[in-house]
């Protein structure tokens, strides 16, 4: 199935370049691996090199490169937890800015790993709310 048809809702709310990156990688992965989870994981891994999840959408990162240990290692046999689109490799200062944008309470006292988890939680909350709003509007 073409990437455009299975584009995740978080990407539908994201810049065109993020959408194109995911779609192009997804479609190539489908040709290589077939439709399914592996194609989706491959597309998200490529996306995470240039974008990070902020709230209910993806935004360009200030730098290129893997966003977490899993994205850096890759491969289906090396299953490590992901940071859910949070750029866990970013400096703490950047994570503080993202946490501020998402209005994460207590962020000034958090360690870097705590910030990553708090941002993941805020992202999940905003994505869930955006999906519920879209459903209630009949989309």
WOWOCOR-V412171 format. One record per backbone hydrogen bond with DSSP energy under -1.0 kcal/mol. CO is the residue of the C=O (numbers start at 0). NH is the residue of the N-H. If there is no record, write none. Layout:
# WOWOCOR-V412171
co=CO nh=NH
co=CO nh=NH
This chain:
# WOWOCOR-V412171
co=1 nh=4
co=7 nh=11
co=8 nh=12
co=10 nh=13
co=14 nh=18
co=15 nh=19
co=16 nh=20
co=17 nh=21
co=18 nh=22
co=19 nh=23
co=20 nh=24
co=21 nh=25
co=22 nh=26
co=23 nh=27
co=24 nh=28
co=25 nh=29
co=26 nh=30
co=27 nh=31
co=28 nh=32
co=29 nh=33
co=35 nh=39
co=36 nh=40
co=37 nh=41
co=38 nh=42
co=39 nh=43
co=40 nh=44
co=41 nh=45
co=42 nh=46
co=43 nh=47
co=45 nh=48
co=46 nh=49
co=46 nh=50
co=48 nh=64
co=49 nh=60
co=51 nh=58
co=53 nh=56
co=56 nh=53
co=58 nh=51
co=66 nh=87
co=66 nh=88
co=67 nh=71
co=68 nh=72
co=69 nh=73
co=74 nh=77
co=82 nh=85
co=84 nh=52
co=85 nh=87
co=86 nh=89
co=90 nh=94
co=91 nh=95
co=92 nh=96
co=93 nh=97
co=94 nh=98
co=95 nh=99
co=96 nh=100
co=97 nh=101
co=98 nh=103
co=99 nh=102
co=103 nh=106
co=105 nh=108
co=106 nh=109
co=110 nh=114
co=111 nh=115
co=112 nh=116
co=113 nh=117
co=114 nh=118
co=115 nh=119
co=116 nh=120
co=117 nh=121
co=118 nh=122
co=119 nh=123
co=120 nh=124
co=121 nh=125
co=122 nh=126
co=123 nh=127
co=124 nh=128
co=125 nh=129
co=126 nh=130
co=127 nh=131
co=128 nh=132
co=129 nh=133
co=130 nh=134
co=131 nh=135
co=132 nh=136
co=133 nh=138
co=134 nh=137
